[in-house]
Amino acid sequence: MGSFTDYPCSDARKFLLLWCCLSVLAVASLGSKTRHFKWQVEYLYWSPDGVENVVMGINGRFPGPTISAKVGDTISVHLTNKLQTEGVVIHWHGIRQFGTPWADGTASISQCVINPGENFVYRFEVDKAGTFFYHGHYGMQRSAGLYGSLIVDVAEGKREPFHYDGEFSLLLSDWWHKDVHQQEVDLTSKPFRWIGEPQVMTLTLKKLNDDVQEDEQTIRISAFDSANQRKRAVQLFPSGALWQLVVVNTVHAKGKRAVRAPDSPRAAEQDVQAEGGQHHRIGITQLGDRGQWVVKDMYLFSAILRTLLIIHVSFVLVSQNHSMIVVEADGNYLQPFSTTDMDIYSGETYSVLFTTNQDPSKNYWISASVRGREPKTPQALTILNYSPISASNLPPSLPPVSPRWDDYDHSKSFTNKILSLMGSPKPPSDYHRRISLLNTQNTINGYTRWAINNVSLSLPTSPYLGSIKFGLNNAFDRKNPPDNFSSLYEITNPPVNPNSTYGNGVYMLDFNTTIDVILQNANALKANVSEIHPWHLHGHDFWVLGYGQGKFSAKDEAKFNLKNPPLRNTAVIFPYGWTALRFVANNPGAWAFHCHIEPHLHMGMGVVFAEGVHHVGRIPNEALACGLTGKMLMNNNRN
């Protein structure tokens, strides 16, 4: 009698094949999970800096909840819009959305806005480890406070190329007392009304620890109004100095509940308590919109700090007497390098390692200051507290001095140190198409606008993703936007003809081709003014091939770094300079590429790329239920 292997269709063989398939699936999914969240977006009364204001929050909190996941996990966020009179979307900054371009969360590009009272499910896979965040991407809702951290760890069984003992996330932001709707009117009024500089800078520190509950992990560093602290500060600081004292709640190694300041229930006095001799990771996110921040002396024990800059300003972060080792940027590993301060531009994220190896009998300052704009916002300060020294003991020395706000040589020195870790993907050696984007400030019918190659972006009422997929030719301007600008344009002077035009055309990219983008900065409307612009690309990482001063020319290609350029999703262009980027158009969808300073995007500083849209699968109806795509769905239902 033959064995079951003699009969290919036998029940035993079928069972064996089924068992093998299930085993493979089980191994493939080992450690991966779907993480479900139910969120309600609503306006709240909150005091981010000790002054009560209306903020946009999630589930009654500001900032929004931190999402922690592992590579391969699926994130599922069931979002309900509880705003009374306006739509909402959420963008998952740095998540490339392979296979789910409708979940990118960009109004009029990937989806329709979620109307008041309606629901939308964002469901996507996180495919790489790193420091990411999410934020509103409709109007100026990011400035209203709609943001939070998204931290992705390596998959089970994998290890990162560095060691640390503890982990924190730090969100750097700026804050206005003026309502965001009033800011929007200011930016679109005639004559133009600049919204001014933020009143304060805020830092939100979170200890990342799966063993404690969310409300026990959140450590908020914000400006506050404490008479006792101000009295101590006056004794230490020079008369007339511009300081914004920011103190944080004690954070023990095991995690402690944040204590709220009695005089400001939503803006806690806090200090960071550390044990000496340990290594920590801190992830930093820049949410600011007005320039960049410099961060100086940020340290705890042996920690990694995940840093995220969310809103408008660019900052310099400085840690007193403690070096930071930069190891990751925008979810990509770097060649580690040491620094005492770091420039962080809006939309950028970093991970830095630091060690608490200083005199344990003292406390130390952490400061954040404005970069790229003449600072009218006080320096943000917090105390790094060595346990068991009392957190009420101010450091004996003055806070660290940041580089000058316009010391761009210092900024470029930091930027040029950022190189990819050995073994990282290298860029293609050549490109198929080059697009040069001139950044200018212009006027249209008396309104001040930002423009790219003399076109100021005005988004259509129908989302590009659905319009392109279904061939709705009247949904947006089918004229190709310009790939270049006049070689005669003088970037060091205000435009001779400041007039521009509105447009919503799309850069249609051939699928799987290599694209070079040259970002070219220029003088604004006012003489001798050229601003910093951090540009963020959705759906992709790009290689930053190089930076330069003046107008880009073919000879500058010799300066390109093709050996170890960093992979990023956000890159800066310096005043009167250029930045060269390269990416592969291999992600089917419609993707925003824009300045991450929110008022600049609101005023037209962006473009849209589209590639391989015919490869996109079924788009959820909820993402298309507006404009011409909505009418198409209604007609299909009637038929």
N, C-alpha and C positions, 0 to 999 in steps of 0.2 A: 504494500500500500504506500503510495507516494506521500511526501510531506506537503504542508500547505504551500510551500514555495513552488511546487510543481503546478499550482493552479493560480494564475495571476488574479483571477476574479473571486477567489475564495473569500468567505466571511472573515477568516483569520487575517488574511492579508489586508483586507479593507480596514479591519480594526487596528492593525499595526500602523498603517499609513495615517489613519486618523489620530492615533496616539502620538506619532512623530510630529504631525502638524501642530497639534495642541501644545506639545512640549516646546516647539520652536517659538510659538506665539507667547507662551508663558515666560520663556527666557527673555524674549525681546521686550516684554512689558515689565520685566522685573524692576521694581523700584520706581517706575513711572506711575503717576496717578492723575486723575482729573480733580482739580481743586475748584470747588464751587463757592461762589460769593453772591450774595443778594445785596445790592446797593440801592439806596435812594438818594438822589441828588436834590438838595434844597438849600435855600438861603437860611443863615443862622445869624444870631447876634454873637459876636466873639470879640476878644480883645487880644489880638496877636502881639501888640506892643504896649498893652496896658490901657489903650484907648478903645472903648467899645465901638464896634463898627459892624456892618453887615458883610458877611463872608459867604462864599459858596462852599458847602461842606457835603460830606457823604456820611449817611447814617448818624447824623447829629454830631459829627466830629470835624475838626480842622487841625492839621491837614488830613487828607483821606487816609484810610487804613493802609498799612504796609502789606504788600503781597510778597510772600516768600515761597519759592518753588525750586525744583531741581530740573536740570536739563532733561527734556523728553516729556515733562509734565504738560498737561492741557489745562489752560486757565479758562474757566467759564464764569463770566460775570453777568448776572441778570440785573440789568440796570433799569430803574424806574425814574422817570423825570417828574419830580415833585415841585419843580418851579412853576409858578403860576402863569407866567406870560411869555416864556421864551423856550426855544429848543435847546438841546444839549447833545454833544458827542464827547467821547473820550479817546484820545490818541495814546497808544502804548509805545512810548518813545524808545527807539532802539530795537524793538521787536520787528523782525523783517516780514512777518506774515506770509511766509511761503505757503501757498495754497489757500489762504484766507484773506485776500486783499480787501474784502468788504469789511473786515474787522479792524482796519487801520485807524478808523475813528477820525476821518478828516471830512468835515462838512462840505458838500458839493463836489467832492473828489471821489471818496470811496463810498459814501453813503449820504442819505438824507438825514437831516437833523431829527432827533427823537423829540416829538412834540410833547407839550405838557400832558401829563397823565398817561403817556404811552410807555411801552417797555421795549427793550432791545437786548438781545443776548450776544455779548462778545465772547466768542469761543475760538481759541487759537493755541498753538503749541509753542512753547519756549524752547528754542533749538540750540542755544548757546548760553554759557555761564557769563555772568557779569552784573554790573551795576546799571540798572535801568529805572525808569519812572513812567508815570502816566500823568496826563493833564488834559484839561479842556482844550478843544480845538475849534471853537466857534465864537466869533466875536473876540472879546477879551476876557473870557471866562477863566483863563489861566491866571490872569492878574487878580481875579476875584477870589482866588484861593482854591480852585478846583485842581488839585494835584496830590500826588503821593508817591511813595517809593515802590519799586518792583525789583526785588533782589532774587537772582537766579544762581543757585549753587551748582557745582558739578554733579553729574549723575552718580548714583550709588556705585561704589567701587572705584571711582576715579579720584585723583588727587590733583590739587593745584600745584604750580611750580614754585610755591613759597610756603613758609610755615608761619603761623601766628597763634596766639593764645585766646584772643577775644575779638569780637567783631561789632562794629557800630556803623550806622548810616547817618549821614549829615546832609540835610537839605539846606542850601543857602538861597535866600530869597530877599526881595525888597518889598516894602509895603507902603502904600499910599493911604491917606485918610480920605482922599477924594473918591467918590463912588465911581466904579468902572464905567457905568453908563454915561456919566458926565464926562469921563475921560474920552470915551468914544465920540461924543459930540464935539469936544474940544478939537480932536484930531481931524474931524471932517467938517469943521466950520470954515466960514470965509468972513473975515480973515482968520488964518490959522492960529490956534491957541495951543501952545506947547503945554503939556500937562505938568511940567516941572520935574524936579528930582524927588525920589521917595523920601518919606519922613524918617524911616528907619530901615535897617537891614535886619533880617531875622535869620536865625539858625535853628533847625529842628534836629536834635540828636536822638537817635534810637538805638538802644542796645538790642542786637539781634540774638535772640536766645529762644529756641523752641520750647524751653521748659517753663516759661512764664507766660502769663496771659497778655493779651495785647495792651490792656490798660496799665499793666505793670512794666511794660517794656518802653513805653513812650517817654522820652526825655525831651522836653521842649526848651530850646534856648531862644529867648525873645527879649526884645527891649522891655523894660518895666519902669515903674514909677515908685520907687521906694525911698522914702525920706532918709531912713537910716543909711542905706547904701550910698545915697548921693552925698550925705554928710561925710562918710568915710572917703568917698572918691574925691571930694573937694580938698580934703587934707593932703591927698597924695598928688593930685594933678596940678599942673601949672594954671595960674589964673587965666581965664579966657580960652583955654584949650577946648577943642571940639572933640568931645568923647561921648559915646553912647554906651553906658555901662550895661552889660548884659551878663547875668549870672544864671547858672543852671543848677538843677537839683542834683543831689548826691546820687551817684551811680556806683553801687558796690559791685564787686566782681560777680556776685551771684544774681544781681539785679534787684533793685528796690523800687517801690512805688514812688512816682514823682510826687513831690509835695507842692501844693499850690500856694502861691504867695497870698497872704491874707488881704492885701489891698488891691489885688487884681486877680480874680478867680480864673481867668483864662490865660494869664501871662505869668507863668511860674518863675519865681527866683530859683535858679538852679546852679549847681556846680558839678563838675565832673570829678569823681573821686577815683583815684587810681592806686594800685599797689605797684611798688617799684620792681624793675627788672623783668617785666613781661613784655611780650610782643603782641601788638593788636593791629587789626585791619579796620580801616574806616573808609566807607564808600561815600563819596562826595558828589552831590548833584547840584548843578547850577540852574536855578529857576529864574534868575533875575533877567531884566530886560534892558537896563540902562548901562551898557558897557560891560566890563568884566570885573570880577572880584580878585583880590590877591589874598590868599590865605596864609597866615604866618603862624608858625609854631603850634601845631596841632598834635597833641600826644596824649596818651594814656599809658597803660602798662605796655605789654607787647601786643599791639592791636593792629587790625586793619580797619581803616576808615573808608567807607564807601561814600564818596562825595558827589552830590548832585546839585546843579545850579538850575533853578526852575524858571524864574521870572525874567526880569528885564536887565538888571545891571550886570556888568562883569566885575569880578572881585579879585582881590589878592588876599589869600589866606596865609596867615603868619602864625607860627607857634614859637613861643619864647623858649630859647635854649634847647629845642628839640628838633632834630632833623626828621624829615619825612622821606621815605623811599617810595617812589611812584612805581606801581607794578601793573596797573591796568587802566585803560581808557576806553570808554564807550563799549565795554564788553569784549575788549581784545587785549591780550597780554603784551606787555612792553619789556624792553630791556630795562631792568631796574636801574634807577638813578636816584641819587640823594639830593634833596633841596631843603632850604629853610623857609621858602615861601613859594607859592604856586599861583599862577594866573588861571582863573576858571571863567570861561565864557558861557553865556546863556545856552543851555541845552547840552553842555558837556557833562560827562561823569568820569570820575577817577576812583581808583582804590589806592590808598597809600598805607604803608606800614610805618609804625613808629614804636619806640621803646621808652618806657619811663625809667630813665637811668640818670636822672639829675638828683641834686641835693634833696632828700626826702623831708627835710625840715622846712621847706618853703612851698608855697603855691606859685603857679605860673599863669601867664596870660595866654589866651588864644584871641586873635583879632582877625577881623575881616574889613577890608576897605575897598572903596570904589576905584576901578581902573577904567581908563579910556574916556572918562568925562571928568571935568573939573569937579571935585567932590563938594557937594553941598549937603550931603547926608553924613551924619556922625559915624565915626568908626564903631563897629560892633565889637564888643569885648565879652569874653567869658573867662571864668577862672578854672584852671586845671588844678584840681585839689588832690594832693598826695595824702593818702590815708596814713596815720590817723590825725593829721593836722586839721584844725578846724577850718571849715570852708569859709567862715566869716573873716579869716585873716587874708587881707588883700596882699598880693605879691609886693615885696619890698621895693621893687624897681618900677619905673614907668613902663607902660605897654610898649611892645616892639614897634618900631617905626617902619611903615611900609614904604616901598619904592614910590617915587613920585607918580601921580596918576598918568602922566604923559611920558614916562620913561619907557618908550617902546623898544629900545635896545634891550632892556631888561626882560621885557615880555617876549621878545623874539629869542633871546637866549634860552629861556625856559622852553618855548615851543620847539626849538630845534633839537632839544635833548630827547624828544619823544620819538622813539624808534621801536619797530616791532621786535618781539622776542624771536630769537633764532628758531627756525622751524615753522614760523608763521607763513601763510600763503603769500606768494609774491605776485606782483602785478604782471599782466601780459606785457611783453616787450614793446608792443606798438598798439595803435588805436585805429578804429575804423572811422570814427567821426569825432570831430572836435567842435565844441560849442563854447564860444566866448561870451560871457555875460557881464556887461557893463552896468555897474551900480550907480545910479544917479538920483539926485533929488530934483523934482520938476514941478511944474504947475499945469493943471488942466482946468480951464475956465475959471481961473483965479483960486482954485483949491490946491493946496500943497500936497504932493504925492511923491512916493518913491517909485522908480521905474527901472526895468531891466531891458537894456537895448531899446530904450525909449518907449517901452510898453508897460503900463501899470496894470497889474493883475486885478481883474474884477470877476469873481467867481460866478458861474452860471447858476440857474435855479435847479438844474437837473444834474445829478452826480455823473462825473465823467466816466466812471467805471461802467455803469449801465448804459450810458449813451453810446459809448464806443462799441461795447459788446453787441448791442442790438441795432447798431447802424442808424441811430437817430441823428441825421445830418444837421438838423436845425437846432440842436441842443447847445452848440457852442460854435465859436468862430473856427471854420475849417481852414482858414489861411494859416500857413506855417509861420510861427514866430521866427524872427531873425536869428541865425546862428552866429552872427558877428555884429560888429559895430564899425563905424567909419574909422579908418586908420588916421584920419585927420583930427579926430576928437582929442582935445587937449585936456588931460585928466587933472592938471594942476590948477585950472581956472574954473570959475563958475561957468555953467553952460552958456554959450553965446545965445542960443535959442532955448529958453527953458521950457517951452511948450512940449507936452507929451500927449499920449493918447491912452484910452482904456483898451484892454484886450483880454480875451480868455482862450486864446489858441493853445494848442498842445504840441509839445515836442514829441513827435512819433518816432520811437527808436526801434530799429530793427532788432528782433529778438536774438539773444545770445551774441550780440556784438559788443565790442569794447568802446566805451565812450570816455573821451577826455572833456573835462569842464575847466575852463579858465575863468576864475572869478576876478574881475578887474574893478578895483576901487577908484573913486574919483572925487573931485571937489563937490561939495554940496552947493546949494543956492548962495550961501554966504561965503565970501572970499576967505581963503585960508582955513577952511573947515572941511575935514574928511574924517568920517566916523568909522569906528570898528564895527564890523558886521560878522556875527557867527552864523554860518549857513548850515542847515540841517537837511539831510536827504532821507526821505521815507523809503522803506522797503529794501534798503541796501546798506552795505558798508562800502566805503570807497578808500582807495589808497591816496594819502596826501603826498604827492610827488615833490612838492617844494613850494617855497615862498620867495617873493622878490619885491623889490621897490621899483616904482615907476611903471611904465606901460610895458606889458608883456610883448615879447617878440620871439621869433623862431630861434634866435640864438640862445634864449633862456632855457631851451630844452636841454642844453648841455649840463644845466644845474640839477636836472631831475634825479631824484634818488630812486633807482629801480632795484636796489639791493635789499634794503630793509625799511621801506616806508611804512609808517603806521597805518593800520586800518582804523577808520573812524566812521561815525555817522554825522559828526558836526565838526566844522573847521572854520577858522577865523580868517578874514582878510583885514590886514592892517591898513591904516590911512595911506592913501596914494600908492597902495601896493597891489600885488596879485597873488593868488593861491591856485596851484594846479592840482586837480583831482582826476582820478581814473577809476572807473567801475565797469562791471560787466552787466549788461541789461538782460539778466537771466531770471527775473522774477515777474511773471505775468501779472499785470495790474496797471492802475493809474496812480502815480505817486507825486506827492508834493515835494518841492525843493525850494526852500525859502529862508530868509533871514529869521533867526529865532528870537529876535527882539520883537515882542508882540505888537507894539505900535507900528513898527516898520512893516510887518506883514499886513496889518490892518490897513495900512496906507499903500499897499500894492506891491511890496517887495518880495516877489516870488514867481515861480514858474511851475509848470506841470509836465512831468514826463509820463509816457505810456509805452508799454512794450508787451507783446504777446498776449493781448487781451483775449484773443480768440481761444487761448488755452485755459482761460478761467472757467471753473466749473459753475454749478448752479449758485446764483447769488440770492440770498434770502430776500423775499418780497419786501420785508420791513426796511431794507436798505435802499429800496427803489421807489418807495411810495410817495414821491413828490415830483413836481415838474412833468416833463414829457415821459419819463420812465413810469411815473405813477399813472398817467393817462394810458400808456401802453398796457399796464397791468389791468386797468379797468376795462379796456376794450377786449382784452383777452378773456376776462371773466364773463363778459356779455356773450362772447362767442362760444 
